[in-house]
Amino acid sequence: MGCVCVWLVFAVIGLRAADLREMSWQVDGVERTALVAEPRGTDGADAPLVLVFHGHGGSSRQAARSFRLHEHWPQARVVYPQGLPTPGTLSDAEGKRAGWQVRPGAQEDRDLRFFDVLREHFAREPGGAAGQVFATGHSNGGAFVYLLWAERQAALRAIAPSGAVLAAREARLSPLPVLHIAGMADALVKFSWQERMMDRVLQVNGGGPRVPSAPGETAYPPLSAGGAETVLLLYDGGHRFPADGGARIATFFRAQGSP
């Protein structure tokens, strides 16, 4: 395992209700960056860490505009990491656009390593809550969030993938609170694929069976001890992140936090 060196560079970027600062880390000799919103109104209390991963070809700035988690949950420390050029699964086979690994070992696990660095760094920050780490993302970013469930579950409190499936089908999963967001007319990450993913999530979390697909939000509490809550949010639309998605995710994450 290579050395992880952390360098910090700060720049203030105004984005609506909160200022996001740009930070950078040297991870195994590669500069990785993220936009970070510090918690507000916590009076020094432990702040949950929320990581928001953009889709393939997107950016941390675009994710901040779309998800707006720093506005919907101002008491959390919200981090919008920036991906690196990555071959896409459904497009951009040459890897000219930014994205995330979706299988263990891909790109030498550089994104899993980046997650580890972010989690460890912010756990050391004043008010950092090491046991409350949440992850969300859309499309390729959502697929990476599902990979985090498979590879870093012990570090996570809950996840909220959108328009995504777990590419590593052989991965072993254990119960974890999940909010899955899906457009019922998604033609890129086909809705039929996402239906199979939702069924798998419900099987792992012990909250099935899934009711017939219809627009709206459905919660599936675990049917027995040892399971976890699953919430499915379906909307009429294609491969896009819904306008109210960030607010729905913030509500779900807050409900999963420590008492």
Summary of the structure (lengths in Angstrom):
residues: 259
radius of gyration: 17.1
end to end distance: 36.5
largest distance: 49.4
contacts: 892
relative contact order: 0.13
helix: 28%
strand: 28%
